[in-house]
Amino acid sequence: MPGPADQTSRGTITPVVREVYIYQATALQDVVPSSNSEGQFFSSINTELITLVTSDSTGFYQAQLPTGTYSVFIKENEEFYANHFDADFTINPVTVEENKTTKLQIDITYAATF
């Protein structure tokens, strides 16, 4: 959570290498939650896997995708991780538009303290 405006950041962003899984738009009813998580980890995803890419040591990843809406997960400790949902409960959605670059920063915050 954001603190007062004059508060300095106490954390750091650390880029990591991870497998990035891009699925067709995936809602909560399309996944099997992990038995030991609080809604951010999933043991399986029951929508179509569109592509799999790996981020580099700077955390950068890219994929060429057709126009559409997708859900993006990372593989973390043998499970799928995503910590963002939209108002329709689509998991970590990203919309790709024709002839445009779409940026999505994935924050791995499950072990963070705020």
Secondary structure, 3 states (H helix, E strand, C coil): CCCCCCCCCCCCCCCCCCEEEEEECCEHHHEEECCCCCCCEEEEECCCEEEEEECCCCCCCCCCCCCEEEEEEEEECCEEECCCECCCCEECEEEECCCCCCCCCCCCCCCCCC
